[in-house]
Amino acid sequence: MTTMTPAPEMSFGQAIQTVFRKYAEFSGRASRSEFWWFTLFSFLVSSGTSAIFGGLGVAWFFAVIVPSLAVGVRRLRDAGLSWAWLFFLLLPFVGLIVLAVLFAQPAKLPHNVVTDVPPGRVPPTTSV
């Protein structure tokens, strides 16, 4: 039995820092707040840079493609899903709707995981 906790909730600034700190880290978990705050940030910067000069929007897209995929994989893992669900991005419009629903799912932990064990206590074991 392993001990695991859901990913912590984050503020706007913490989410952006965390995503860029974990630039290409596809392991671990990402909370809903981390994913959605970064998505909002990325959308706002993309809109602003495209309004100034179209080439900046393209440059921003290529700058955040890896961290966006990484936080998406971590978010799906936190929701108890496989990274393979990202292939829905290949379906125009419908894929975005399906992924938005999946990204909004609450954190799910495996059934054999013990959570909220107080410090200094040994988690209970199951006898076979």
N, C-alpha and C positions, 0 to 999 in steps of 0.2 A: 504494500500500500504506500502511495506517495502522498506528500502533502503539497497542495497547490492552492493558490489564491487567484481570484480573477484579477485582471489588469486594473490598476488604480485609475480613478477618474482624474482628469486633468483640466487645468485652465487653458485658455487660448494660447498664451505664451509658452506654457510648459509643453503643450502638445507639439507646437512647431519645433521647439528645441529638441524634444525627444525624437521626432521623426528625422530631423537632419542629423542628429547624433547617431541614430541607427540607420544611416543612409541606405545601406545595402544589406541589412540584417533581416533575413526572412524567417528566423526562428523566434520563438517567444510568442507573446500575446500583445494585442493592442486594444485598449478600451474603446467603447463607442465614442466617448468624448475626444480621445486622441485622434481617431480616424476622422470624425466629422469636423473638428476644429481645423485639422490640416486640410481637409477638402475645401472648407470655406476660404481659408487663407490662400490656397492654390488658385481657386476660382477668382478671388478678388485681385490677386497679383496678375493673373493671366488677362483678366478684363482690362486692368489698368495699363499693362504693358502693350496690349494689342491696340488700345485706344491711342496711345502715344505713337507707336510705330509697329506695324504688323510683324516685322522681323523679330522684335523683342518678344512678342507672344510665342513665336515658334521657338526661340532660344529658351524661354522659360519652360515650355513643354518638354524639351529635351533635358533640361536641367532637373526636372522633378519626376520624370518617368520612372526612374529606378526607385526613389523613395516612395512614390505613390503605389507602385506595385508591392513594395515591401510592407508598407503599412496595411495594404489591402489583404495580403496573405496573413499577416499577424492578426488582423481583425477577424477574418474568417476562422482562423484557428481558435480565437477567443470565443467565437460563437459555436464552436464544436463542429466546424465544417472543414472540408478539404480545400486546399489552394486551387484545385482543379475547377472550382466554381468560377474562377476568373475567366475561363474560356467563354462565358456568357458575354463578355465584352465584344466578342466577334459578331454577335447578333445586333444589328442596328436597332436602336430604341428599346426593344423588348429586353435586351440584355442588360441595359442600364436600370430598367425598372426591377428586374429580378434581383440584380446585385444590390440595389438600394434597399430592398426588403431584407435581403440576407445580411447586409452590413448593419441594419438596425436591430438585429436580433440580440437579446441579452446574452451575457456570458454563460457558457455551459461548461461544467466540469465533468470529467469522466466519472462513472459510478463508483469506481474503486478509489476515489480521492477523498482524503480527510481534510476538511477546512476548519478554520477558526479554532485550532488547538491552542490553548493558552501556553505562553512561554514556560518552559520548565516541565511541562507535562508530556508524557509519552502518549501518542495517539493509540486508541484501542486497536487491538488486532482481532482478526476473525479466526476462529478455530475451525479447522477442516476435519 
